[in-house]
Amino acid sequence: MVTKTSRKPSKTAGAPAKGAPRRTARATKSHPTELLEKQHRKVEGIFKKLEGGRAEPAPLLTELANNLAAHMAIEQEIYYPAVRKVAPDLVLESYEEHSLAELGLKRLLDTPQKHEAFRPRVTAVKELIMHHVEEEEGELFPRVDNKLAAETLSKLGLQMKERFATVLEAGFRAAVPNTYEETSADVSKQ
Protein backbone atom coordinates (compact mmCIF):
# COMPACT_ATOMS: atom_id res chain seq x y z
CA MET A 1 0.00 0.00 0.00
CA VAL A 2 1.29 3.42 -0.98
CA THR A 3 0.52 6.37 1.23
CA LYS A 4 0.75 9.94 0.15
CA THR A 5 2.23 12.54 2.40
CA SER A 6 1.34 16.16 2.09
CA ARG A 7 3.86 18.88 2.58
CA LYS A 8 2.93 22.11 4.21
CA PRO A 9 4.61 25.24 2.91
CA SER A 10 7.77 26.05 4.80
CA LYS A 11 7.45 28.61 7.57
CA THR A 12 10.68 30.06 6.28
CA ALA A 13 9.76 30.27 2.61
CA GLY A 14 12.42 32.16 0.74
CA ALA A 15 14.99 31.73 3.51
CA PRO A 16 18.25 30.04 2.56
CA ALA A 17 18.64 26.40 3.48
CA LYS A 18 20.55 25.61 6.67
CA GLY A 19 24.25 25.81 6.00
CA ALA A 20 23.77 27.63 2.69
CA PRO A 21 26.02 30.64 2.25
CA ARG A 22 24.27 33.95 2.64
CA ARG A 23 24.87 36.93 0.43
CA THR A 24 27.50 39.26 1.82
CA ALA A 25 24.85 41.91 2.42
CA ARG A 26 23.07 39.59 4.85
CA ALA A 27 26.16 38.62 6.79
CA THR A 28 25.92 41.52 9.23
CA LYS A 29 24.05 41.53 12.53
CA SER A 30 22.26 44.68 11.44
CA HIS A 31 20.78 43.30 8.22
CA PRO A 32 17.06 44.14 8.18
CA THR A 33 15.94 40.83 6.67
CA GLU A 34 17.81 38.85 9.31
CA LEU A 35 16.32 41.02 12.05
CA LEU A 36 12.77 40.65 10.72
CA GLU A 37 13.12 36.88 10.20
CA LYS A 38 14.38 36.48 13.76
CA GLN A 39 11.35 38.40 15.01
CA HIS A 40 9.08 36.20 12.87
CA ARG A 41 10.50 33.08 14.55
CA LYS A 42 9.96 34.60 18.00
CA VAL A 43 6.31 35.36 17.26
CA GLU A 44 5.82 31.84 15.87
CA GLY A 45 7.18 30.48 19.15
CA ILE A 46 4.78 32.60 21.19
CA PHE A 47 1.84 31.40 19.11
CA LYS A 48 2.95 27.81 19.63
CA LYS A 49 2.95 28.32 23.41
CA LEU A 50 -0.45 30.03 23.27
CA GLU A 51 -1.96 27.21 21.24
CA GLY A 52 -0.38 24.58 23.47
CA GLY A 53 -2.55 25.76 26.34
CA ARG A 54 -0.04 24.78 29.02
CA ALA A 55 1.20 28.26 29.88
CA GLU A 56 -0.81 31.12 31.38
CA PRO A 57 -2.20 33.04 28.36
CA ALA A 58 -2.10 36.59 29.80
CA PRO A 59 1.70 37.04 29.84
CA LEU A 60 2.00 35.34 26.45
CA LEU A 61 -0.59 37.70 24.97
CA THR A 62 1.26 40.69 26.37
CA GLU A 63 4.55 39.40 24.95
CA LEU A 64 2.92 38.69 21.58
CA ALA A 65 1.23 42.09 21.39
CA ASN A 66 4.37 44.00 22.39
CA ASN A 67 6.57 42.09 19.92
CA LEU A 68 4.10 42.49 17.08
CA ALA A 69 3.64 46.21 17.78
CA ALA A 70 7.39 46.77 17.73
CA HIS A 71 7.82 44.61 14.63
CA MET A 72 5.03 46.37 12.75
CA ALA A 73 6.37 49.77 13.79
CA ILE A 74 9.83 49.19 12.34
CA GLU A 75 8.40 47.80 9.13
CA GLN A 76 5.84 50.59 8.70
CA GLU A 77 8.05 53.47 9.79
CA ILE A 78 11.45 52.44 8.41
CA TYR A 79 11.55 49.33 6.24
CA TYR A 80 8.49 49.74 3.99
CA PRO A 81 9.15 53.40 3.12
CA ALA A 82 12.76 52.50 2.26
CA VAL A 83 11.86 49.51 0.06
CA ARG A 84 8.56 50.64 -1.44
CA LYS A 85 10.08 51.37 -4.85
CA VAL A 86 11.41 47.81 -5.06
CA ALA A 87 7.98 46.17 -4.67
CA PRO A 88 5.21 48.78 -4.36
CA ASP A 89 2.29 46.35 -4.57
CA LEU A 90 3.75 44.04 -1.93
CA VAL A 91 4.47 46.94 0.40
CA LEU A 92 0.95 48.35 0.07
CA GLU A 93 -0.49 44.89 0.68
CA SER A 94 1.76 44.54 3.72
CA TYR A 95 0.36 47.74 5.23
CA GLU A 96 -3.15 46.31 4.79
CA GLU A 97 -2.15 42.98 6.33
CA HIS A 98 -0.72 44.87 9.30
CA SER A 99 -4.02 46.71 9.72
CA LEU A 100 -6.00 43.47 9.73
CA ALA A 101 -3.57 41.77 12.11
CA GLU A 102 -3.62 44.76 14.46
CA LEU A 103 -7.42 44.80 14.53
CA GLY A 104 -7.48 41.06 15.15
CA LEU A 105 -4.95 41.47 17.94
CA LYS A 106 -6.97 44.28 19.53
CA ARG A 107 -10.06 42.02 19.49
CA LEU A 108 -8.05 39.15 20.93
CA LEU A 109 -6.66 41.30 23.75
CA ASP A 110 -10.19 42.46 24.57
CA THR A 111 -11.52 38.89 24.73
CA PRO A 112 -11.70 37.17 28.12
CA GLN A 113 -9.55 34.03 28.07
CA LYS A 114 -12.49 31.84 29.12
CA HIS A 115 -14.74 33.18 26.34
CA GLU A 116 -15.60 30.74 23.56
CA ALA A 117 -14.14 33.15 20.97
CA PHE A 118 -10.70 33.30 22.59
CA ARG A 119 -9.10 30.23 20.92
CA PRO A 120 -10.64 30.95 17.49
CA ARG A 121 -9.29 34.51 17.69
CA VAL A 122 -5.82 33.23 18.56
CA THR A 123 -6.01 31.00 15.49
CA ALA A 124 -7.29 33.78 13.23
CA VAL A 125 -4.55 36.22 14.29
CA LYS A 126 -1.92 33.51 13.87
CA GLU A 127 -3.14 32.69 10.36
CA LEU A 128 -3.09 36.36 9.36
CA ILE A 129 0.43 36.74 10.68
CA MET A 130 1.71 33.51 9.10
CA HIS A 131 0.31 34.46 5.69
CA HIS A 132 2.06 37.82 5.98
CA VAL A 133 5.35 36.17 7.05
CA GLU A 134 5.26 33.77 4.10
CA GLU A 135 4.78 36.61 1.62
CA GLU A 136 7.51 38.73 3.15
CA GLU A 137 10.05 35.94 3.37
CA GLY A 138 9.14 34.36 0.04
CA GLU A 139 8.65 37.47 -2.10
CA LEU A 140 9.50 40.82 -0.53
CA PHE A 141 12.75 40.09 1.29
CA PRO A 142 14.46 38.38 -1.68
CA ARG A 143 13.56 41.30 -3.96
CA VAL A 144 14.84 43.84 -1.46
CA ASP A 145 18.05 41.91 -0.81
CA ASN A 146 18.74 41.76 -4.55
CA LYS A 147 18.02 45.43 -5.24
CA LEU A 148 19.43 47.42 -2.32
CA ALA A 149 23.12 47.92 -1.60
CA ALA A 150 24.67 46.22 1.42
CA GLU A 151 25.48 49.59 3.01
CA THR A 152 21.88 50.77 2.64
CA LEU A 153 20.60 47.54 4.16
CA SER A 154 23.02 47.79 7.05
CA LYS A 155 21.93 51.35 7.86
CA LEU A 156 18.27 50.30 7.71
CA GLY A 157 18.97 47.39 10.03
CA LEU A 158 20.63 49.59 12.62
CA GLN A 159 17.71 52.06 12.60
CA MET A 160 15.25 49.19 12.88
CA LYS A 161 17.02 47.54 15.83
CA GLU A 162 17.04 50.79 17.77
CA ARG A 163 13.40 51.60 17.05
CA PHE A 164 12.30 48.03 17.84
CA ALA A 165 13.81 48.24 21.33
CA THR A 166 12.08 51.57 21.99
CA VAL A 167 8.62 50.41 20.86
CA LEU A 168 8.96 47.04 22.59
CA GLU A 169 9.67 48.79 25.88
CA ALA A 170 6.71 51.17 25.44
CA GLY A 171 4.37 48.28 24.64
CA PHE A 172 1.43 47.58 22.37
CA ARG A 173 -1.04 50.05 23.87
CA ALA A 174 1.43 52.92 23.48
CA ALA A 175 2.31 51.94 19.90
CA VAL A 176 -1.11 51.60 18.30
CA PRO A 177 -4.15 53.88 18.08
CA ASN A 178 -6.75 53.25 20.79
CA THR A 179 -9.64 52.82 18.36
CA TYR A 180 -10.85 50.22 15.89
CA GLU A 181 -11.34 52.93 13.25
CA GLU A 182 -7.62 53.54 12.73
CA THR A 183 -4.52 51.36 12.85
CA SER A 184 -0.83 52.09 13.14
CA ALA A 185 -0.49 51.25 9.42
CA ASP A 186 -2.98 54.03 8.62
CA VAL A 187 -0.96 56.47 10.70
CA SER A 188 2.37 55.37 9.17
CA LYS A 189 1.17 55.86 5.59
CA GLN A 190 0.06 59.48 6.23
C-alpha positions as CSV (number, residue, x, y, z in Angstrom):
1,M,0.0,0.0,0.0
2,V,1.3,3.4,-1.0
3,T,0.5,6.4,1.2
4,K,0.8,9.9,0.1
5,T,2.2,12.5,2.4
6,S,1.3,16.2,2.1
7,R,3.9,18.9,2.6
8,K,2.9,22.1,4.2
9,P,4.6,25.2,2.9
10,S,7.8,26.0,4.8
11,K,7.5,28.6,7.6
12,T,10.7,30.1,6.3
13,A,9.8,30.3,2.6
14,G,12.4,32.2,0.7
15,A,15.0,31.7,3.5
16,P,18.3,30.0,2.6
17,A,18.6,26.4,3.5
18,K,20.5,25.6,6.7
19,G,24.2,25.8,6.0
20,A,23.8,27.6,2.7
21,P,26.0,30.6,2.2
22,R,24.3,33.9,2.6
23,R,24.9,36.9,0.4
24,T,27.5,39.3,1.8
25,A,24.9,41.9,2.4
26,R,23.1,39.6,4.8
27,A,26.2,38.6,6.8
28,T,25.9,41.5,9.2
29,K,24.0,41.5,12.5
30,S,22.3,44.7,11.4
31,H,20.8,43.3,8.2
32,P,17.1,44.1,8.2
33,T,15.9,40.8,6.7
34,E,17.8,38.8,9.3
35,L,16.3,41.0,12.1
36,L,12.8,40.6,10.7
37,E,13.1,36.9,10.2
38,K,14.4,36.5,13.8
39,Q,11.4,38.4,15.0
40,H,9.1,36.2,12.9
41,R,10.5,33.1,14.5
42,K,10.0,34.6,18.0
43,V,6.3,35.4,17.3
44,E,5.8,31.8,15.9
45,G,7.2,30.5,19.2
46,I,4.8,32.6,21.2
47,F,1.8,31.4,19.1
48,K,2.9,27.8,19.6
49,K,3.0,28.3,23.4
50,L,-0.4,30.0,23.3
51,E,-2.0,27.2,21.2
52,G,-0.4,24.6,23.5
53,G,-2.5,25.8,26.3
54,R,0.0,24.8,29.0
55,A,1.2,28.3,29.9
56,E,-0.8,31.1,31.4
57,P,-2.2,33.0,28.4
58,A,-2.1,36.6,29.8
59,P,1.7,37.0,29.8
60,L,2.0,35.3,26.5
61,L,-0.6,37.7,25.0
62,T,1.3,40.7,26.4
63,E,4.6,39.4,25.0
64,L,2.9,38.7,21.6
65,A,1.2,42.1,21.4
66,N,4.4,44.0,22.4
67,N,6.6,42.1,19.9
68,L,4.1,42.5,17.1
69,A,3.6,46.2,17.8
70,A,7.4,46.8,17.7
71,H,7.8,44.6,14.6
72,M,5.0,46.4,12.7
73,A,6.4,49.8,13.8
74,I,9.8,49.2,12.3
75,E,8.4,47.8,9.1
76,Q,5.8,50.6,8.7
77,E,8.0,53.5,9.8
78,I,11.4,52.4,8.4
79,Y,11.5,49.3,6.2
80,Y,8.5,49.7,4.0
81,P,9.1,53.4,3.1
82,A,12.8,52.5,2.3
83,V,11.9,49.5,0.1
84,R,8.6,50.6,-1.4
85,K,10.1,51.4,-4.8
86,V,11.4,47.8,-5.1
87,A,8.0,46.2,-4.7
88,P,5.2,48.8,-4.4
89,D,2.3,46.3,-4.6
90,L,3.8,44.0,-1.9
91,V,4.5,46.9,0.4
92,L,1.0,48.4,0.1
93,E,-0.5,44.9,0.7
94,S,1.8,44.5,3.7
95,Y,0.4,47.7,5.2
96,E,-3.2,46.3,4.8
97,E,-2.2,43.0,6.3
98,H,-0.7,44.9,9.3
99,S,-4.0,46.7,9.7
100,L,-6.0,43.5,9.7
101,A,-3.6,41.8,12.1
102,E,-3.6,44.8,14.5
103,L,-7.4,44.8,14.5
104,G,-7.5,41.1,15.2
105,L,-4.9,41.5,17.9
106,K,-7.0,44.3,19.5
107,R,-10.1,42.0,19.5
108,L,-8.0,39.2,20.9
109,L,-6.7,41.3,23.7
110,D,-10.2,42.5,24.6
111,T,-11.5,38.9,24.7
112,P,-11.7,37.2,28.1
113,Q,-9.5,34.0,28.1
114,K,-12.5,31.8,29.1
115,H,-14.7,33.2,26.3
116,E,-15.6,30.7,23.6
117,A,-14.1,33.2,21.0
118,F,-10.7,33.3,22.6
119,R,-9.1,30.2,20.9
120,P,-10.6,30.9,17.5
121,R,-9.3,34.5,17.7
122,V,-5.8,33.2,18.6
123,T,-6.0,31.0,15.5
124,A,-7.3,33.8,13.2
125,V,-4.5,36.2,14.3
126,K,-1.9,33.5,13.9
127,E,-3.1,32.7,10.4
128,L,-3.1,36.4,9.4
129,I,0.4,36.7,10.7
130,M,1.7,33.5,9.1
131,H,0.3,34.5,5.7
132,H,2.1,37.8,6.0
133,V,5.3,36.2,7.0
134,E,5.3,33.8,4.1
135,E,4.8,36.6,1.6
136,E,7.5,38.7,3.1
137,E,10.1,35.9,3.4
138,G,9.1,34.4,0.0
139,E,8.6,37.5,-2.1
140,L,9.5,40.8,-0.5
141,F,12.7,40.1,1.3
142,P,14.5,38.4,-1.7
143,R,13.6,41.3,-4.0
144,V,14.8,43.8,-1.5
145,D,18.0,41.9,-0.8
146,N,18.7,41.8,-4.5
147,K,18.0,45.4,-5.2
148,L,19.4,47.4,-2.3
149,A,23.1,47.9,-1.6
150,A,24.7,46.2,1.4
151,E,25.5,49.6,3.0
152,T,21.9,50.8,2.6
153,L,20.6,47.5,4.2
154,S,23.0,47.8,7.1
155,K,21.9,51.4,7.9
156,L,18.3,50.3,7.7
157,G,19.0,47.4,10.0
158,L,20.6,49.6,12.6
159,Q,17.7,52.1,12.6
160,M,15.2,49.2,12.9
161,K,17.0,47.5,15.8
162,E,17.0,50.8,17.8
163,R,13.4,51.6,17.1
164,F,12.3,48.0,17.8
165,A,13.8,48.2,21.3
166,T,12.1,51.6,22.0
167,V,8.6,50.4,20.9
168,L,9.0,47.0,22.6
169,E,9.7,48.8,25.9
170,A,6.7,51.2,25.4
171,G,4.4,48.3,24.6
172,F,1.4,47.6,22.4
173,R,-1.0,50.0,23.9
174,A,1.4,52.9,23.5
175,A,2.3,51.9,19.9
176,V,-1.1,51.6,18.3
177,P,-4.2,53.9,18.1
178,N,-6.7,53.3,20.8
179,T,-9.6,52.8,18.4
180,Y,-10.8,50.2,15.9
181,E,-11.3,52.9,13.2
182,E,-7.6,53.5,12.7
183,T,-4.5,51.4,12.8
184,S,-0.8,52.1,13.1
185,A,-0.5,51.3,9.4
186,D,-3.0,54.0,8.6
187,V,-1.0,56.5,10.7
188,S,2.4,55.4,9.2
189,K,1.2,55.9,5.6
190,Q,0.1,59.5,6.2
